[in-house]
Amino acid sequence: MTTLPLLPIVLASEVTSLAFIQNIGMPGLIVILVVALLIFGRRLPEVARSMGKSIMEFKKGLKDAQTDIEDEVKRPAKSPRQLSEDATREAMSKNSAEASPYRTDGQG
C-alpha cells in the first residue's frame, strides 16, 4: 500500500521561473528604464504622484486599524452580567421603536 505525500511536489521550473532577474546587469536595467520612459513619457510624474497617494492612504488605513485595535485592547472588559443588561436594554429599545398593534396612547 502506497501513501500519497501530503504536500504537492513543486517542480524545479516553477521555483526558478523568475531566476532570469538575477542575470540583469546595469546595461539591462538602463534599457528597461528607457523603455519605461518611452511608454509612460509625460505621464510618469502623474503615475508617481498617484502611487505616492495610494501608499499614503494604505499607511493611513493601517495606522487607523492599529489604533482601533489598541483602543479595543485598552478598553476594560465587561462582565457577563453587564453584557446581558446591555443586550436586554438594546432589545427593549428596539421593541419600543417598532410599531405596536396595541397602542397605549389612546389613538388605537
C-alpha positions in Angstrom: 0.0 0.0 0.0 1.4 3.3 -1.0 0.7 6.6 0.6 0.5 9.9 -1.2 2.6 12.8 0.1 0.6 15.5 1.9 2.4 18.4 0.3 2.3 18.8 -3.5 5.6 18.3 -5.4 7.0 21.6 -6.6 8.7 21.4 -10.0 12.1 23.0 -10.4 10.8 25.1 -13.3 8.2 26.6 -11.0 10.7 27.6 -8.4 13.1 29.2 -10.9 10.6 31.0 -13.0 11.9 34.4 -12.0 15.6 33.4 -11.9 16.4 35.4 -15.1 16.0 38.6 -13.0 19.3 37.8 -11.2 21.2 37.9 -14.5 20.1 41.5 -15.4 23.1 43.8 -15.1 23.4 47.6 -15.3 23.0 47.8 -19.2 19.8 45.7 -18.9 18.4 48.0 -16.2 19.2 51.1 -18.3 17.4 49.5 -21.3 14.3 48.7 -19.1 14.4 52.3 -17.7 14.5 53.8 -21.2 11.6 51.6 -22.4 9.6 52.6 -19.3 10.3 56.3 -20.1 9.1 55.8 -23.7 6.0 54.1 -22.6 5.0 56.4 -19.8 6.6 59.6 -21.1 4.7 62.6 -20.0 2.5 60.7 -17.6 5.4 59.5 -15.4 5.1 62.3 -12.8 1.4 61.7 -12.7 1.8 58.0 -12.2 4.4 58.5 -9.5 2.1 61.0 -7.7 -0.8 58.6 -7.8 1.4 55.8 -6.5 2.6 58.0 -3.6 -1.0 59.0 -2.7 -2.1 55.3 -2.7 0.8 54.3 -0.5 0.0 57.2 1.9 -3.7 56.1 2.0 -2.6 52.5 2.7 -0.3 53.6 5.5 -3.1 55.7 7.0 -5.5 52.8 6.9 -3.0 50.6 8.6 -2.5 53.2 11.3 -6.2 53.6 11.8 -6.7 49.9 12.1 -3.8 49.6 14.6 -5.2 52.4 16.8 -8.7 50.8 16.7 -7.2 47.5 17.8 -5.2 49.2 20.6 -8.3 51.1 21.8 -10.2 47.8 22.0 -7.5 46.1 23.9 -7.2 49.0 26.4 -11.0 49.1 26.9 -11.9 47.3 30.1 -13.8 44.1 29.6 -17.4 43.9 30.6 -18.7 41.2 32.9 -21.3 38.7 31.6 -23.9 40.5 33.8 -23.2 43.8 32.1 -23.3 42.3 28.7 -26.7 40.7 29.5 -28.1 44.0 30.8 -26.8 45.8 27.7 -28.4 43.3 25.4 -31.7 43.5 27.3 -31.7 47.3 27.1 -30.9 47.2 23.4 -33.7 44.7 22.7 -36.2 46.8 24.8 -35.3 49.9 22.9 -35.7 48.1 19.5 -39.1 46.7 20.5 -40.3 50.1 21.7 -39.2 51.7 18.4 -41.3 49.3 16.4 -45.0 50.0 15.8 -47.2 48.1 18.3 -50.6 46.8 17.2 -51.9 47.7 20.6 -51.4 51.4 21.1 -51.4 52.7 24.6 -51.7 56.4 23.8 -55.4 56.4 23.1 -55.2 56.6 19.3 -55.8 52.9 18.6 
